Amino acid sequence: MPSATRTILVTGFEPFGGEAVNASWEAARKLDGWRGDGFAAVVRLLPCAYGASVKELVRAIEALRPEAIMMTGQAARRGVVCVERFAHNLDDAAAPDNLGVLRQAVAVAEGAPERLEAAAPASAIAGAIRAAGIPARVSRNAGGFVCNHLYFGALQYLRDKGNPTPAVFVHLPATPGQTPPAASARRLTAAEAAKALKAAAAAMLDVRAKAA
């Protein structure tokens, strides 16, 4: 039987680009302490900064040793939840991170593969979110900003450590109250986005339990 103490680590980002909130954190923080079937969620807020976000995530992984890892970020131009299948070895953003670092057309990690695939079944996770009544799809493009950088760094860390922990990145649309430039008209409330994340978390841990 699975242990009742299994943990899923869920992360969200602080606001960026002059906004007061970040849709990923508004949703992720609603899962802190949430318990599903034999597991509990632990949530961490990450800085919207290239190197610092990876360091904070690795620190959390090593302290918590979770059964699964779900990173979340905001993709305001998208109108549905996007489960990212790949992290690309490329930082290429028009704006700097929250520490003022601008990275354009540079590798996340020199000598690493061009892309790394999700350490979790992206299609099954997207299907679980849709089954919960929230529009979702699998994406092959995690962007060129901190979200993709964090994702690549996390997958590379797990691969290098020989750590089989399932990990995935989920992009969320903006909330109704946000006004980011070029945002999709389709939005999700924080409660709807949190519902999507709960469905994703349950799917990830169900797959892990069946594989054990």
N, C-alpha and C positions, 0 to 999 in steps of 0.2 A: 504493500500500500504506500502511496506517496506520503511524505512527511507533511504535517500541517504547518511546518515552519519554512516551507519553500518560499523564496523571495523573488519577486521580479523588480528589477531596478528600472524606474521610469524617469526620464530626464526631460526638462523643458528649458528654453532659453529666456534670458532677461530681454527686456525691450531693446530695440535698436532703431536706427534711422530717425530718431526724434520722436518716436511713438511712446505713449505712456504705458502701453501693455504689449505683451507678446501672446498671440493666440495659443502657442504651444504651452506656455506656462499657465495660462488661465485654465486650460484643460488638464494638464498633468497634475497640478497641485490638488485637483479634486480627487485624485486617486491615492493621495498619501494616507496610509493606514487602511485603505480599502482591502477587504478580504474576499477572495473568490473561493472556489472549490479546492481547499487544501493549500492555499497560498495567500501571501500578503504582498501588497505593493509598497515599495519605499521610493520616495520621490526626491530628486535633487535638482536644484536650479543651477544652470550652467551659465558662465559668462559668454556673451556674444563676442568672442575673441578667439582667433585661430589656435594658437598654442595652448592658451590657458584652458580652453574648453576640454581639450584632450587630456590635459593633466588632471583636471578635476574629475573627469569621468574615470580615468584609470585609478585614481585614488579611491573613488567610490566602489569600483569593482573589487579592488584588493581588500577593502575593509568589509564589504558586505558579502562577497562571494555569491552573487545571485544565481538563481537557476535560469534566468533569462534577462535580457537587456532590451529595453525599448526606448530609443531616443526619438524625440519629437522636435519639430521645428515649424515655423510659419512659412507658408508659401501663398502670399496674398493674391497672386494672379491666378491661382488655381481655385476651382469651385467645388472640388470634391477631395476627400481624404486620399492621399497618395502614399502607397506602401512602396518604398524604394527598393528595387531589386539590386541595384549596383551603387557602389561608391567609386567615383573616378579619381584617378591620381592627377588632379588638376585643380588649382585654385585660380579663378579668373572672375573677379568681381569688379564692378564699376565704382563701388563705394568702399570706404575703409571699415574695419570692424570697430568695436567700441573702444579699443585702445589706440585707434588711429592708424592701424596697420592696413596698408593697401597691397593686395597680392593679385597680380594680373599675369595670366599665362605662365604660371610656374607650377612645378610639381609639388604635390603634398609631401611626398617622400622620394628623394632621389634613389634610383635603382629598384624601386618597387614596381609591381605590375601596373599596367594602364588602368585596370579596374579590379575591384574585389566584389564578389557576390555576397548578398545577404546571407548571414549564418542562420537563416530561418526561412520557412516556406512562404514567400511573399504572396503567392496566389491564394493559399489557404487563409492567410491573415486578411487579405482584402475581401475574400469571400465571407469570412466571419463578420467583418464590419458591415457588409451589405446585408447579411442575414439579420443583423441587429437594427436594420432600417436606416442606415446612414450610407449615402452614396460613397463609393470607394473604387479605386482601380490600382493596378500595379503600374508603377512608373519606372522608367529606365534612366532618368536624369534627375539626380539629386541637387543640381545646380552647381554653381562655382564659388559659393560663399562659405560661411562658417559651418552650415549644416553638412555639406558634403565633406568638408575638411574633418569635422568631428567623426563622421561616419567612416571615412577611410581610415582615420587614425585608430578608431575602435576596432575595426575588422583586422587591421594589420597587427595591432597589439594582441588580439585573441589568437590570430594565426601564428605569430611568432612564439607565443607562450604554449602553443599546443592546447589551447583552452577550447573545449567543445561547446561552451555556453552559446545558445542561440541568441542572435542579436539582429535587430532590424531598425531602420529609421522610418518614421511616419511623418509626412508633411500634412499640416492642417491648414484649411482656408482661414482667412481673417474672420474675426468676430463682427457681429453687426455694428458695433459701436466704433470700430476702427475706420480710419480714413487714409490708408496707405496709397501712394500713387499707383495707378494702373491696376487697382485691385479688381478681382472678379465681383460681379454683382451677387453671385451666389456665396452665401456665408454660412457658418455654423455657430450657434451659440456655444458657450463654454460647456454647458451641460450636454449638448449633443456631441461635441467633440470628445468629452470625457466618456460618454457612452461608447463611442467608437474605440477609444483606447482600452476600455475594459473588455470589449469583445476581442480586440487584438491580443491583449494579455492572456485571456483565457485560451485562445487558440494556440499561442506560443507554448504555454505550459502543458496543454493537452498533447501537443506533438512531442514535447520533451519527455512526458511521462510514458507515452507509448513506445518511445525509443529506448527507454531505460531497461 
